[in-house]
Amino acid sequence: MPSKKLKISDIGEKRLIKRLLSRSQKSIPHSPFFKRFFNEISLESLEDDAALLPIGEQYLVITSDLLFQPSHFPPEMSPQEIGMKSVIVNLSDLAAMGAQPLGIIMSMGFPPDLLLEDFDSLVEGILKTCEKYDIALLGGDTNQTDDITLCGTALGMVDRDKVLMKHGAQEGDLVAVTGVLGSAAAGFEVLLNYERFKDALNPKEKYEILKNALKPNARVKEGLGLSEGKATSCTDITDGLVSEMGEIIAASDQAIGMLFYEDKIPIKPIIEVVSRISDKSVREMVLYYGEDFELLFTISPQDFSSIQDKMEVHVIGEVTSSGRIEMIDKEGRTNLLVPRGYEHLRS
């Protein structure tokens, strides 16, 4: 009997990307262009949040994200919020590299029956977000698709000696995040189970929790601050805290691990309320859901003092040499965690 042929859903997004990169790295042409605009760091950046091309004393930072309905845009998300998010996800990648954003190219696919007023509102969301982060909409393309599909390609710049990457964490470094976690997960729980929450939350609570899911922010200023503050590694939390910890560990050329404390993870009290009503554990929402767009980073204890008064940061643990992700729970027990989180193309 012939063996069953694998589908891409059998391996998932992360392994699919590694499969692609293993082939693309072998095919990088040895032309004068690549000798001038491609170095060892550029090669390493192919597995990071954005690609790096050296230009003088800086890197041009390039990232791209593809979003479409219904996977990325729940029905409750307005056209303007859809436009906003399509920019935010790209800027978050630039923030994780410590880059100053310059502009974005946006290619857009729309169903032909999309209302013109919804198109105008979506574009308004893109332009307002560009204005908020002081970047330009540089161009793009439009086409017909079955569902709303947006692909942004963002450009930024960072000094060569200040670029942040997933690799670089050292044993003894602090592990920290830039803001509260789990709020986006709680917001999506409310969206998906709105009837259960309709009378359980007051209007202000509802607005605050839904804002985290529908109107995320990119931590651009924080990324620039971490770049100046000598963070040793960094990534944005889009697929869940534990998943991103696994990415930093895997990117290191040393045998490192991470130990963190459950009671040090910053969360809003409202998440406890959402947890009780939804029957979803706070731990699950905080560790594995993602979509927070906060930054996870490592930094030496000495350098941490230079940033802690300049932005909201929370130390949650330290880098170890264990090669594992360990969590000390609220009862003082050590839990060994396996990297997992949200992943596209997973069956």
VEXNUZA-292644 format. One record per residue (C-alpha): y, z, x. Coordinates in pm, whole numbers, padded with zeros to 5 digits, always signed. Each point is the difference from the previous one (the first is absolute). Example, Ala and Ser with C-alpha at 12.3 -4.5 7.8 and 13.67 -1.06 7.14 Angstrom:
2
-00450+00780+01230
+00344-00066+00137
***
This chain:
347
+00000+00000+00000
+00337-00099+00149
+00232+00288+00086
+00291+00063-00232
+00324-00154+00122
+00280+00250+00051
+00315-00020-00210
+00336+00112+00129
-00013+00287-00253
-00305+00129+00189
+00209+00077+00307
+00350+00067-00139
+00351-00075+00118
+00005+00195+00326
-00320-00150+00142
+00106-00342-00124
+00326+00028+00196
-00188+00109+00314
-00231-00300-00044
+00301-00229-00024
+00173+00157+00300
-00309-00020+00221
+00008-00377-00050
+00376-00053+00012
+00040+00192+00328
-00247-00235+00167
+00192-00304-00119
+00349+00100+00117
+00123-00310+00184
+00101+00023+00363
+00314-00207-00050
+00336+00065+00171
+00126+00138-00335
-00266+00267-00015
+00040+00087+00367
+00368+00062-00069
-00021+00166-00344
-00336+00175+00010
-00106+00295+00215
-00267+00270+00000
+00192+00209-00252
+00031-00306-00225
-00378-00031+00006
-00046+00368-00086
+00254-00027-00283
-00225-00244-00187
-00199+00305-00113
+00311+00202-00083
+00246+00017-00292
+00194-00302+00131
-00014-00263+00275
+00222+00026+00308
+00151-00292+00192
+00201+00086+00316
+00353-00140+00007
+00202+00127+00294
-00002+00380+00003
-00108+00020-00364
-00285-00093-00229
+00034-00219-00304
-00208+00187-00259
-00170-00211-00269
-00202+00119-00298
-00128-00152-00324
-00134+00147-00324
-00152-00175-00301
+00034+00165-00341
-00113-00120-00341
-00070+00107-00355
-00187+00198-00111
-00114+00161+00328
+00343+00104+00132
+00220-00007-00309
-00115+00210-00297
+00110-00124-00345
+00254+00284-00022
+00186-00128+00307
+00314-00191-00097
+00080-00340+00156
+00282+00160+00200
-00239+00267+00134
-00247-00275+00094
+00269-00172+00205
+00097+00328+00165
-00355+00086+00099
-00061-00344+00153
+00275+00076+00253
-00086+00368+00052
-00361-00062+00108
+00119-00230+00277
+00282+00227+00117
-00246+00290+00014
-00201-00191+00262
+00315-00057+00205
+00085+00371-00030
-00343+00089+00137
+00080-00205+00311
+00340+00166+00046
+00177-00331-00066
+00344-00078-00138
-00058-00242-00291
+00189-00331+00011
-00115-00202-00299
-00284-00115-00220
-00150-00331-00114
-00148+00020-00351
-00249-00251-00140
-00053+00038-00373
-00259-00126-00248
+00064+00025-00374
-00182-00091-00321
+00195-00273-00184
+00045+00217-00309
+00186+00275+00190
+00327+00070-00179
+00308-00115+00189
+00162+00340-00050
-00304+00164+00165
+00031-00241+00294
+00368+00087+00037
-00080+00373-00017
-00273-00032+00265
+00234-00188+00235
+00266+00264-00066
-00252+00263+00116
-00058-00193+00323
+00371-00046+00067
+00094+00361-00083
-00265+00129+00239
+00119-00237+00271
+00352+00132-00052
-00119+00362+00007
-00165-00048+00340
+00273-00233+00133
-00226-00302+00049
+00021-00366-00104
-00224-00205-00224
-00060-00289+00242
-00187-00243-00225
-00349-00058-00132
-00192-00220-00241
-00097-00012-00367
-00314-00129-00171
-00199+00028-00320
-00269+00269-00021
-00198+00168-00277
+00161+00338+00071
+00313+00119+00178
-00070-00032+00374
+00248+00100+00271
-00045-00042+00374
+00270+00146+00220
+00040-00054+00374
+00244+00246+00156
+00165-00020+00342
+00139+00280+00212
+00095+00090+00358
-00085+00294+00222
+00059+00077+00367
-00313-00051+00208
+00000+00358+00124
+00045+00144-00351
-00260-00189-00202
-00239+00216-00205
-00365-00098-00035
-00322+00145-00134
-00133+00061+00350
+00150+00253+00238
-00087+00341-00146
-00089+00259+00262
-00210+00315-00021
+00235+00289-00075
+00249-00210-00196
+00114+00125-00337
-00106-00194-00312
+00283-00028-00254
+00122-00189-00307
+00350-00091-00114
-00014+00122-00360
-00209+00131-00287
-00338-00161-00071
-00196-00073-00317
+00306-00063-00218
-00070-00371-00044
-00363+00074-00088
+00112+00252-00261
+00248-00254-00138
-00270-00263-00042
-00225+00256-00172
+00276+00059-00254
+00050-00374-00048
-00368-00071-00052
-00053+00293-00237
+00338+00018-00168
-00125+00134-00335
-00147+00305+00171
+00332+00076+00168
+00238-00097-00278
+00054+00356-00121
-00110+00186+00313
+00304-00086+00215
+00367+00031-00083
+00221-00314+00040
+00134+00107+00338
-00350+00068+00136
-00121-00334-00137
+00288-00187+00160
-00048+00166+00339
-00375-00059+00016
+00018-00360-00123
+00280-00081+00245
-00238+00064+00289
-00241-00264-00130
+00249-00257-00129
+00290+00030+00245
-00132+00085+00349
+00222+00014+00307
-00054-00131+00352
+00058+00258+00275
+00209-00233+00216
+00247+00265+00124
-00287+00235+00077
-00182-00273+00193
+00310-00064+00209
+00035+00374+00059
-00363+00032+00110
+00048-00295+00232
+00295+00177+00164
-00187+00331-00010
-00298-00123+00202
-00277+00018-00260
-00325-00095+00174
-00157-00185-00294
+00096-00090-00356
-00118-00177-00316
+00104-00004-00365
-00211+00170-00266
-00092-00281-00237
-00378+00043-00027
-00024+00380+00011
+00062+00270+00262
-00358+00022+00126
-00036-00378+00022
+00318-00024+00211
-00119+00285+00225
-00312-00205+00060
+00216-00299+00094
+00189+00198+00265
-00322+00143+00142
-00166-00342+00010
+00302-00156+00173
+00000+00252+00285
-00149-00095+00335
-00095+00367+00042
-00253+00213-00188
+00233+00180-00237
-00038+00169-00337
+00225+00177-00247
-00008+00351-00140
+00226+00077-00295
+00053+00282-00248
-00020-00057-00372
+00261+00265-00078
+00252-00168+00233
+00000-00331-00187
+00331-00023-00189
-00042-00063-00373
+00217+00043-00308
-00105+00267-00254
-00014-00263-00275
-00309-00150+00169
-00192+00316-00088
+00095-00054-00367
-00111-00364+00009
-00324+00104+00166
-00085+00247-00276
+00067-00248-00279
-00167-00301+00162
-00301+00186+00142
+00073-00165+00335
+00007+00238+00294
+00321+00052+00193
-00199-00049+00318
-00118-00345-00111
+00349-00114-00095
+00158+00129+00319
-00263-00112+00250
-00134-00328-00134
+00220-00177-00256
+00286-00127+00217
+00311-00191-00115
+00224+00282+00127
+00168-00221+00262
+00069+00308+00212
-00057-00018+00376
-00289+00172+00176
+00078+00057+00366
-00090+00194+00312
+00246+00149+00243
-00005+00250+00285
+00106+00357-00088
+00289-00030+00244
+00138-00319-00158
-00049+00125-00355
+00292+00239+00039
+00232-00300+00047
-00080-00148-00342
-00076+00291-00233
+00365+00059-00091
+00077-00371-00049
-00244-00086-00279
-00254+00151-00236
-00320+00042+00201
-00303+00222-00050
-00251+00092+00271
-00348+00004-00152
-00225+00023+00305
-00069-00108+00355
-00176-00268+00201
-00332+00113+00148
-00267-00155+00223
-00276+00031-00263
-00005-00365-00109
-00009+00126-00360
+00230+00079-00291
-00026+00368-00087
+00178+00188-00278
+00035+00374-00024
+00001+00058-00375
+00186+00272-00187
-00300+00232+00030
-00002-00038+00380
-00311-00222+00011
-00023-00301+00229
-00072-00326-00181
-00107-00317+00183
+00165-00298-00172
-00101-00366+00012
+00288-00250-00001
+00030-00160-00342
+00274-00090-00241
+00116-00292-00211
-00135-00331+00128
+00031-00348-00143
-00304-00229-00034
-00240+00290-00037
-00280-00025-00256
***
